[in-house]
Amino acid sequence: MSKILVTGAHGQLGTELNFLSSMLENHSFVFVGSKDLDITNADALNNFFSKEEYSAVINCAAYTAVDKAESEKEVAFKVNAEGAANLAIACKQHNAKFIHFSTDFVFDGTAYVPYLEKDKTNPLSVYGASKLAGEEQVVASNPNAVIIRTSWVYSSFGNNFVKTILKLCKEREQLNIIFDQIGTPTYARDLAAVVLQIVQQQEWKPGIYNYSNEGVASWYDFAVAIRDLAGLKTKILPIETSQYPTPAVRPKYSLLNKKKIKETFGIEIPYWRDSLEKCMKLL
């Protein structure tokens, strides 16, 4: 039985992987959080890997506080770049497959058609820059890695946009939500299922892949769908990004083209609203 290590075990994706992992036969899983394993400490990593053999490592550990990263640049880069590189190197040394996650925020949002994996990157924020640096360091140190870029992740676990909107809709009569940032929500359980499918493939196919749910939405569309599926009556008004300034600049358009991951691994991706409905039934 092969053993798979999952870092960032307590985040949305790590928790969803834990939930789905019991469905995999012939694989056992070890889930670790930052208190169990500090991925920014190369010596601690080497010590950890010397005690156990892993067939694969799925790195869900990340610094994801987009606005906070603007004032915590060093921490963001330490986790998202240095930590990712440390894991990539350890996987190469110990002959383990490595899956790492990145973000639509590596792009600047000036495109008008969905981004391909090969399109030029140009992050607008510290968070985006730290994730791009992570990509680059992973590829440089372990060309056999799989990197999955995703967007607007939510889950029934953890803190996310869905839970925030539900809470605000119950507290307020009216919400103002940005309508001029376009992307696609991603249900972490759908992404977790794809990751487990990839890790089981007999033929390992390294590279960068895009994954989000299907379809197009603005944050306004996303919020309205959450409200409607919850049967709430809060008035939601569309506003421009300029009316809601944040420390980090976000891409206005970050749709991801998923053709590569669908064709390479033979997967079908659910429509974002269908997945949102499934998640909200759990809430």
Order of alpha helices (4+ residues) and beta strands (2+ residues): beta-alpha-beta-alpha-beta-alpha-alpha-beta-alpha-beta-beta-alpha-beta-beta-beta-alpha-beta-beta-alpha-beta-alpha-alpha
